[in-house]
Amino acid sequence: MGREQVVSGRILTVPNVISALRLALVPVFAILIVQGEDVWALVVLAVSGASDWLDGVIARRFDQVSRLGKVLDPAADRLFILVTLVALVWRDAIPLWLVVALVSRDVLLACLMPFLARHRYGPLPVHFAGKAATFALLYAFPLLLLAEWPGAVGTTAAVLGWAFAWWGLGLYWFAAALYLVQARALLTPARVTV
């Protein structure tokens, strides 16, 4: 059994700096996609995915988990996913319904925040399913971008990219269901036992 992680109020931590740098990469990626610089866009996506993993490892291993980090890390993930989705729709690499399916999940969960805040609860802890969904989607997007390339590379990337996209979408909504159950348990008054 692992020890309970202490959450600090610190702002300047290594994981928070990594998350901030990942946020700074979002407009860089958008510009590269618009300019058709696919190879560099893929490099930025790869760096973003690796830094997402790295900031979590550092936060846990060196006791640098912070309240800001618990908000900043998922916000960076969501913003990167949103910008990537818009860029891929703009490039006709993915259909609009996929964007709607992913964004509507985030909108649903964002609607919970005022209710949680009213009862003095912060953001819900990230579930493994949510992290796995983000992981799958961050693998799907570069593959779906590569799917536009001709030949065997494009065909293979399309198959793998859509496999990751479907898994990511399913896990994304499964994680949403877990968050809804968790929020309901927090917001439902405790029953008095006699």
Stockholm file with secondary structure:
# STOCKHOLM 1.0

chainA/1-194         MGREQVVSGRILTVPNVISALRLALVPVFAILIVQGEDVWALVVLAVSGASDWLDGVIARRFDQVSRLGKVLDPAADRLFILVTLVALVWRDAIPLWLVVALVSRDVLLACLMPFLARHRYGPLPVHFAGKAATFALLYAFPLLLLAEWPGAVGTTAAVLGWAFAWWGLGLYWFAAALYLVQARALLTPARVTV
#=GR chainA/1-194 SS CCCCCCCBCCSCCHHHHHHHHHHHHHHHHHHHHHTTCHHHHHHHHHHHHHHHHHHHHHHHHTTCCBHHHHHHHHHHHHHHHHHHHHHHHHTTSSCHHHHHHHHHHHHHHHHHHHHHHHTTCCSCCCCHHHHHHHHHHHHHHHHHHHTTSSHHHHHHHHHHHHHHHHHHHHHHHHHHHHHHHHHHHHHSCCCCCC
#=GC SS_cons         CCCCCCCBCCSCCHHHHHHHHHHHHHHHHHHHHHTTCHHHHHHHHHHHHHHHHHHHHHHHHTTCCBHHHHHHHHHHHHHHHHHHHHHHHHTTSSCHHHHHHHHHHHHHHHHHHHHHHHTTCCSCCCCHHHHHHHHHHHHHHHHHHHTTSSHHHHHHHHHHHHHHHHHHHHHHHHHHHHHHHHHHHHHSCCCCCC
//
